[in-house]
Every structure is written in structure tokens, then in C-alpha cells.
Amino acid sequence: MAAPILSWEGLGLHQGTGWLFQDLDIQIAPRDRLALIGRNGAGKSTLLKLIAGTIDADKGKRSVQPGARVVTLEQDPFFKGHATLRDFALHGTDAPEPHEVEAIADQLGIDLSRGAENASGGERRRAALARALAQDPDVLLLDEPTNHLDLAAIEWLEDWLQRFNGAFVVISHDRTFLTRLTRATLWLDRGSLRRKEVGFGGYDAWMEQVHAEEARAADKLDAKLKIEEHWLQRGVTARRKRNMGRLEKLHAMRAERAAMTGPQGAAKLAIASDDSKTKSVIVADHVTKRFGERTIIKDFSLRIQRGDRIGLVGSNGAGKTTLLKILTGELAPDEGTVTLAQTLDGVVIDQQRSLMAPDKRVRDVLAEGGDWIDVRGVRKHIHGYLKDFLFDPGLVEARVGTLSGGERSRLLLAREFARFSNLLVLDEPTNDLDLETLDLLQEVIGDYDGTVLIVSHDRDFLDRTVNITLGMDGSGKVDIVVGGYADWERQRKARLAAQPKVGASKSAETAAPPPPPPPPRKAKLSYKDQRDYDMLPKRIEELDAAIARDEAALADPALYTRDPKRFAALSDAIAKARSEKEAAEERWLELAEQVEGA
């Protein structure tokens, strides 16, 4: 095994009245792809800062290879004091080369001359990415890198990281992002750190295995289960076991909706009388919306039923928010009509999280200072309701300002889901939520009786929650696809592949063929080197496919209990395939450098 670029021995940090964590050993080797997983409040971002060396530990020894460059993309970079995004990207003694920053900024589609104060969250995130990636890091530390990015930027970042020759550690709630990129997992849990040489695709199964072993050990000792907040761990396990039931229900909804969808993609459904049992709650008929000369939405028609879960996807600026406002009656179309059921009563949970004062207590937010809360007509004690949303009941007196960003988001969800409504509007609901809270949110949406409109860039979240996806590409056309993000992406790629090449025409067949390009200059490789150079890309693809297949099998939460030998064999196979792939990539990169040098 290669010598680590960076390591910590016996790492410990004291916080408040006790240790946040202690006796942690961490090693980051060349080309490591590590997912850092843990609940909100476990200390993931703090641990990332300790790895980076930006804060001091209370004990432990940090070692870094001489000359190694460690670069951090923070969750909330500090832009104050910088006039423009370019000033931010090029500040400090460790500033990257300007031309490198500009090249990455161009690929991300960000104008660095924009004022830093007026820039959106997405623009700031792109500028921070351009700065971090242009620094040519040996170790890249990423804290929620996909926050505020649209789908195109997320996919660009995935592609960049797949080609990245260094090591990275990433904290993210984006399951698709983690599954595609990571090869090993660091699990920060109750002050300890575990490592498993399996990517995020196998994390759920590993977590279930660890919890099952702890439960068996506690039962064997005939002692109280030695897990802090054991109600939380058991609750999470139970939720995961209900995932299959929720997905089956969602697939049934999609099948039912597909049966109503005509060849043009507009759902066919007769409009019932406008009462509490109305099936069509929002009817958009030939809607068009323009801003100046640009057509944002063109000739869009859809009947949204009571109980539908609608996902809106597309790049920033494609018109998702405009369409959302039109569907909820906040914005009038230029052409066409939108009819809302008179009984529609909506709750909007926006991405600003601006509804809660920091000096209020949790009790004030949920129960107006009391002990009981009405949850859609059912009276519940505040302690029990807090548990439903993965809070320690002891937080009931805590001030909102002392909660983490994820905890504040969870509290907002708890408050809004308690209100009676039959329309739920979620604008980027997954920002700042940990994976366990995302599971909870999926469950609550699945059990919600009303209609849900979701704007999100979280592909896995959409695949698990929505039965109709509205895809927007900025041209004005809105794709109406029964299913989730993956279904829309599949149809979009098929449509693009079927389009004729630009400039193709009937006369092209008779036109003289263009002159052949000059033969590429080939490096003088030996026979074996040339064979490796030609064959290794295919072998790497085969290994990627094998890893993805085995990780998908390993993700079955019941596999370890049902067949522990197969679980172990899959884990070993993944580790072996990853090792072979890493060696193949290293070999191919060496040969590619020889070819370029020639």
C-alpha cells in the first residue's frame, strides 16, 4: 500500500463539557476517494477542518508529506471583503494561477467579474470551486460541494473528480454523487471513526451490520443497549426496512399515472367538481410565459391530481421557479390559463430557512411555548413529536440560534408538516440535511395525503419521491415524464441521440467527403506498452461495472443477515476490483504522459 499523503494519529478534540471525538486514526493515501458520513452535529465539518489543519486539535499528531498541497472547499466560504468573485478566487498567498481559475470558471459558466455581495449562492459556489480545483491539490477536502449547484454543474464536477489524479474526502447529502465517486467510507459515529473499503453504495448495509453486531453484543451481556439515543438508531433501522414498501407504493403511483398519459406527455384526466374530493387540483392549459424576448415556458399543459408528487428539474435559469410560481397561482401566465381548486391550502418550505427567529426556543417554534402540538388534527406531546423528527427531546428548551444548519432545517420541516394542508411546496428541501433526515423526509412525503411540488437538484431524492418529473432545458419546452430524475435523463439522452447532426442535409450524401484528418502523431511505445495503452480503458470500464454491480448487491440491508459469506465475498471483491482499477489507472496515466511527451 502506498504511503499516506496525510495522516492523524490519536486525534482528539474537546468541545464544551466533553470530547467531541478522541483517539481517531486517519490515513489518506494517493487517489483515495473517501465519503465522510455522519449525522448532523457529529462533527463532520469540524473533522474536515482538523484534517486540513485550519483548526488545532487538543491531542494527536498530524503528518503531511513534504510539499503536499491540501485544499478545502468549505460549505460556506467567506466572501466578505472581496469586491468581485475573481478577487475571492485569487486572494491569499496560496492563490492559484489566474489562467487556471479562468479556465475552470468558463467550464462552470460563471462570470468572475460579478460583484461578490450580489452574487447568488450558486455563483459563489462555482467561484469557490474554481479557486479550489485550480490550486492543483494533492488532497481535496469537499464540504457539501453540490449545495447551490444545478444539475449541469454537478455532472461537470463529477466528471472532473473522476479524472482527478489526487485524493479527496467529501461530505455530501447527495447519494448519487457519493455512489458514483467514492471507493471507501469514513463513518463518524458517536465520537468514533470507522473506515470501510467500500464506496457509499455499500454504506447502508455496513451500517446495518454494525448496529446488528452492537445489539447482539449488548443482548449477550444482558446489559442495557450501549448506544446513545438508541431510539434514534432503532428508528432509522425501522425506516430503512420500510424503504421497500415506500418504493413499491411510488412505483404503483407511477404506473397508474403512466396509464393516464397520452403520447404528447400531457396527463389526461376529466375535471371533477371543485370540492374537497376534487382529483384535479391544478390544471395548466396551454401556458406560455415570456420575459422580454425570451420564452421561458411555451405551450405547457398538465393536470395535477390530488396526491401527485411533481419534481421540477433543470439548470439554474431554466425557469423552474417561474413554473412553480405559475402552478401555485403566484404568477400569471402571458398566455393560457391555470386553474387551482378552491380548496387548495398550501404550505411553502423555501430554501432560505428564514421563518424562525434565532432567539426562540424549540418549544416556542413547535408548540407556542406549550407541551402539546396539533399535528394535522391529532394532538401530540412535543417530546414524542421531536423524536419523530430525530431530535433528542432534551433540546426542547434549546434556542434556534444554537442549532446547526441541518437541525434548523429539520425543525422547520417538523413545524410545517404539523400544519394542515393539501399542497406542499418544497424549494431545495435537501440542503443542509444529513442522510438520515433525508430518509425521514422521504417517509413523510410518502405518507402525505396531499399534492407535493418539489424543486430539487438531488437526483436520488427525486427518484425516491416523485411520480412525475417536469424537465426544463431553458428552451421553453417542458418535458413531462412519468417517473423520477433517472427516467427524465434517460428520455432526454435518447432524444438527443436521435437528433440529426448539426449541418446534416439530404445533399450531404452527394457532397464530396471532407479530406481525412492528418494521422495522429504516435509515441514510440513498446509492443506491451502500446497494448496496455489501447486495452486499459476498456478494462477500467469493466472494473467500474463490476464495482457498481457488487455495490448494488451489497446495498441490500438484509444481505448480511441472510448470507454473511456472500456479504464478505462481495466486500472483498469490491476492494480487489478497486485496487486493480487504481493500478490500471496509474499505468494508463503513465503511458498517456509518454504519448503526450512524444
VOGU-330002 format. One record per residue (C-alpha): residue in one letter; z, x, y. Coordinates in steps of 0.2 Angstrom, whole numbers, plus 2048, in hexadecimal, padded with zeros to 3 digits. Each point is the difference from the previous one (the first is absolute). Layout:
AZXY/...
% end
This chain:
M800800800/A7FC806811/A80E80680C/P8067F380C/I7FA800812/L8107F8805/S8107FD7F8/W8127FA803/E80F8047F5/G8107F6801/L7FA7F680F/G80E7F5807/L8027F6810/H8107F8807/Q7FD7F080A/G80E7F5807/T80F8007F4/G7F78077F1/W7F28097F8/L7EF7F8802/F7FA80B7F2/Q8068117F9/D7FB80C7F2/L7EE7FC801/D7F380D7F9/I7EE7FE806/Q7F180B7FD/I7EF7FD807/A7F280A7F7/P7EE803806/R7F57F07FF/D80F7F57FC/R7FD7ED804/L8117F9801/A8067EE804/L8117FF808/I8077EF7FB/G8117F8804/R8077F0808/N8017FE813/G81080A806/A80080C7F1/G7FB80E80B/K7EE8037FC/S7FB804812/T80F80B802/L7FC8097F0/L7EE803807/K807808810/L80C80B7F5/I7F18067F6/A7F6803810/G80F80A807/T8017F5810/I8127FC7FD/D80E80A7F8/A8097FD7F0/D8128017FD/K7FE80A7F1/G7F28077F5/K7F380E801/R7EE7FD806/S7F280C7FC/V7EE800806/Q7F280D7FB/P7FD80C80E/G7F27F980B/A8007EF7F8/R7FC7F280D/V80B7F07FE/V7F97F280B/T8087EE802/L7F87F0804/E80F7F6807/Q8027ED7FE/D8027FF813/P7F980F809/F807803812/F7F27FE80D/K80B7FF80F/G7FB80E80D/H7EE8017FA/A7F37F980C/T7F37FD7F3/L7FE8007ED/R7F7811801/D80F807809/F80B7FA7F2/A7F58077F2/L7FF811808/H812803806/G80C80D7FA/T7FF8127FA/D7FA7F97EF/A7F17F7808/P7F07FF7F5/E7EF806806/P7F97F480C/H7EF7FF7F7/E8097FC7F0/V80A7F2808/E7F07F9808/A7F78007F0/I80D7F67F7/A8027F480E/D7EE7FC800/Q8007FC7ED/L80F7F5804/G7F87F780E/I80D80480D/D7FD805813/L80C80E804/S7FE7FE812/R8097EF800/G8107FF809/A80F8027F4/E80B7F3808/N7F37F27FE/A7F98057EF/S8037F47F2/G80A8047F0/G7F08037F7/E7F980C80D/R81080A800/R8018017ED/R7EE807800/A80480D80D/A8108057F6/L7F58017F1/A7F380B809/R80D80C806/A8098017EF/L7F08027F5/A7F880D80C/Q80F80B7FE/D7F98067EF/P8117FD7F7/D8058087F0/V80D7F27FE/L7FD7EF808/L80E7F4802/L7FB7EE804/D80C7F2805/E7F77EF7FF/P7EF807804/T7F77EF7FE/N80B7F780D/H7F57F980E/L7F08067F7/D7F27F47FC/L7F78007EF/A7F280C805/A80C80D806/I80B7FE7F1/E7F18037F4/W7FB80F80B/L8128077FE/E8007FE7EE/D7EF8097FE/W80780E80B/L8108027F6/Q7F68007EF/R7F680F806/F80F808808/N8048117F9/G812801804/A8107F67FA/F8067F0808/V8107F57FF/V7FD7EE806/I80B7F1804/S7F77F0800/H8017EE7FC/D7EE7FF7FC/R7FF7FF7ED/T7ED8027FF/F80181080B/L80E8077F5/T7F87FC7EF/R7EF807805/L807811807/T8118057F8/R80380A7F0/A813801800/T80E7F6806/L810804809/W80C7F27FF/L80F80080D/D80D7F57F9/R8127FE804/G802812807/S7F78087F1/L7EE8067FE/R7F67FE7F0/R7EF8077FD/K7F37FA7F4/E7EF8087FC/V7F77EF801/G7F77F880F/F8067F1809/G7F77F57F3/G80D8047F4/Y80F7FE80C/D8057EE7FB/A8018047EE/W80A810803/M80C7F780B/E8027F27F3/Q80480E7F3/V80D80880B/H8097F0804/A7FF7FB7ED/E8088117FB/E80E7FE80D/A8047EF7FA/R8018057EE/A80B80F805/A80C7F5809/D8007F37F3/K80480E7F3/L80E80680A/D8077EE801/A801803813/K7FB7F780F/L7ED803804/K80081080B/I7F37FB80C/E8037FD812/E7FA7EF805/H7FD7FC7ED/W7FB7EE806/L7F1808809/Q7FA80A7F2/R8017F27F4/G7F87F480D/V7F180C802/T7FE8027ED/A8007ED7FE/R7F37FF80E/R7F580C7F7/K8017F67F0/R7FA7F180A/N7F1809807/M7F57FB7F2/G8057EE802/R7FB801813/L7F08087FC/E7FB7F37F3/K8047F380D/L7F580980D/H7F28027F4/A8017ED7FC/M7FF7FC813/R7F180C802/A7F77F77F1/E8037EF807/R7FA805811/A7F08097F9/A7FC7EF7F8/M7FF7F8811/T7F680E808/G7ED7FD803/P7F380E800/Q802803812/G8128047FE/A8077F180A/A80D7F77F7/K7FB7EE7FC/L80E7F3802/A8007EE807/I80B7FE80F/A80F7F57FB/S80A7F580D/D80B80A80B/D8117FE7F9/S80D80A7F8/K7F68007F0/T7F0806808/K7F780D7F6/S7F580780D/V80C80780D/I7F380B80B/V7EE7FC800/A7F480C809/D7EE7F9803/H7F280B805/V80C80B80B/T7F980D80C/K80980B80C/R7F980D80C/F80880C80C/G7F380580D/E7F08037F7/R8088047F0/T8027F37F2/I8108027F7/I7FF7F17F5/K7EF7F87FC/D7FE7EF7F7/F8108007F6/S8057F17F6/L80F7FE7F4/R80C7F37FB/I8128077FC/Q80A7F67F4/R8137FD800/G80780E7F5/D7F180C803/R804813803/I7F380780C/G7FE813803/L7F780680F/V7F98127FE/G7F580C80A/S80080F80B/N809800811/G7F67F680D/A7F67F67F3/G8087F0806/K80E7FC7F4/T80D7FC80D/T7F37F5809/L7FC7F67F0/L8127FE7FD/K8037F9811/I7F17F47FE/L8077FA7EF/T8117FD807/G7F97F7810/E80680D80C/L7EE804805/A7F27F4802/P7EF8057F9/D7F080180B/E7F77F57F3/G8057F57F2/T8117F87FD/V8118047F8/T80A7F17FA/L8128037FC/A80B7F37F6/Q80C7F780C/T80E8047F4/L7FD813801/D810809804/G7FE813801/V80B80F800/V7F8810807/I8078117FA/D7F880D80B/Q7FE8137FE/Q80A803810/R8117FB7F8/S8057FB812/L80B7F17FD/M8118077FD/A80C80880D/P8078117FA/D8127FA805/K8007F17F5/R8098007F0/V7F77FC7EF/R80B7F0800/D7FA7FB811/V7EE8027FB/L8017F67F0/A80E7F3802/E803800813/G8118087FD/G8057F57F2/D8028027ED/W7F37F47FA/I7ED7FF802/D7F47F27FD/V7F18077F6/R7F27F3801/G80D7F17FE/V80B8097F4/R811806806/K8048127FA/H80F80C804/I7FA80F80A/H80680D7F4/G7F67F87F1/Y7F17FF80C/L801812805/K8008057ED/D7F07F67FE/F7F880C80D/L8078107F8/F80E80280D/D8128067FC/P80A7F1806/G80C80C809/L7F280280D/V8047EE807/E80980780F/A7F480F803/R7F6800810/V7ED7FE7FF/G7FE81080A/T80980A7F3/L7F47FB7F2/S7F180A7FB/G7EE7FA804/G7FE7FA7EE/E8117F7800/R7FB7F7811/S7F07FA7F9/R8097FA7F0/L80C7F680B/L7F27F980A/L7F87FA7F0/A8117F87FA/R8027F7811/E7EE7F9801/F7FF7FB7ED/A8107F6803/R7F77F480C/F7F77F17FA/S7ED802802/N7F07FD7F7/L7F680E808/L805812800/V7F680D80A/L8038127FC/D7F980E80B/E8028117F7/P80F7FA7F6/T8018107F6/N80480D80D/D8118087FF/L8047F77EF/D80480A7F0/L7F87FC7F0/E80F7F57F9/T7FF7F6810/L7ED7FE7FE/D8047F97EE/L80C7F4808/L7F47FB80D/Q7F27FD7F3/E80D7F57F7/V8047F680F/I7EE7FD804/G7FC7FB7EE/D80E7F3801/Y7FC7F9811/D7FA7EE800/G7F5801810/T7F080A805/V801812804/L7F480A80C/I8028137FE/V7F880E80A/S8038107F7/H7F98117FB/D80B8027F1/R7F37FE7F2/D80C7FE7F1/F80B7F380A/L7F07F5803/D7FB8027EE/R8117F97FB/T8027F280C/V7F07F8806/N7F37F47F8/I7F380180E/T7FB81080A/L7F77FF810/G7F7810802/M7F9806812/D7F580E804/G7FE7FE813/S7EF7F87FE/G8067EE803/K7FD7FC7EE/V8107FB7F6/D8008027ED/I8097F37F7/V8058067EF/V80B7F87F3/G80C80D7FB/G80980F808/Y7FB810809/A7F88087F0/D7F57F17FD/W7FA801812/E7FD8137FF/R7F67FD7F0/Q7F57F3807/R7FD80A810/K7FB8107F7/A7F47F67F5/R7F87F880F/L7FE811809/A7F98087F0/A7F37F27FF/Q7FA802812/P7EF809802/K801811807/V7FE802813/G7EE802805/A7F97FA7EF/S7F17F5801/K7F27FA7F5/S7F480D807/A80D80D7FB/E7F98007EE/T7EE805807/A80780C80D/A7FE8137FC/P8108067F8/P80B80B80C/P7FE8137FC/P80D8067F4/P810808807/P8018137FF/P8088067F0/P813803802/R805811801/K80A8047F0/A80E80C7FD/K7FE80D7F3/L80D7F97F4/S8018067EE/Y7FA7F47F2/K8137FA7FD/D8047FF812/Q7F07F5803/R8047F57F2/D8127FD806/Y7FA7FD811/D7F47F37FA/M80B7F87F3/L812800808/P7FD7F180C/K7FC7F57F1/R80F8067F6/I80B7FD810/E7FA7EE801/E8037FE7ED/L812806802/D8037F5810/A7FA7F17F5/A80C8057F2/I80F80280C/A7FC7EF808/R7FF7F87EF/D8108077F9/E8097FD810/A7FB7EE7FF/A8077FE7EE/L810809806/A8027F480E/D8047F27F3/P8137FE803/A8037FB7EE/L7F780E7F8/Y80F80C7FF/T80B7F37F7/R7F27FA7F5/D7F98117FB/P80980F807/K7F580D7F6/R7F17F9808/F809801811/A8048127FD/A7EE8047FA/L7F87F880F/S80C80A80B/D7FB8107F8/A7EE7FC800/I8007FD812/A809810804/K7F480A7F5/A7F17F7808/R806804812/S8038127FB/E7EE8027F9/K7F97F780F/E80980B80C/A7FA8107F7/A7EE7F8800/E8017FD813/E806811804/R7F28087F5/W7F37F5808/L806804812/E7FF8137FC/L7EE7FE7FA/A7FC7F580F/E80680E80B/Q7F580C7F7/V7F17F4803/E8047FE812/G802813802/A7EF8037F9/
% end
